[in-house]
């Protein structure tokens, strides 16, 4: 039962994280950027990413397959590498959003420069693209032979 609960929770968190990534993209493409909402969504995405990682570790340790299955599975490590790369790609936009939010506090009409918005969109797109190899690794990982 533990494995089932951890799996469901992990999947719900991952889908929530992907949803926040897409909401961020939508907000960045809007004619007028809602900087406050963007900062809140990004903060929620950061918290959700930490929960994805924590539940993923719990699955690897206490899930049905056990740690030995994961430690020798190259696709598990590929999935981890993709997740880390996505996290690293999220840092420049997060720093921009925090700066934009500070600027908005002193000027409620503040709108970020178009070049910075375009840069954040590029990073967002790269993060979304990295979901493809992550999902490929996840599918291959689950089918990796035991022992």
Secondary structure by P-SEA (a helix, b strand, c coil): caaaaaaaaaaaaaaaaaaaaaaaaaaaaccccaaaaaaaaaaaaaaaaaaaaaaaaaaaaccccccccccccaaaaaaaaaaaaaaaaaaaaaaaaaaaaaaaaacccccccaaaaaaaaaaaaaaaaaaaaaaaaaaaaaacccc
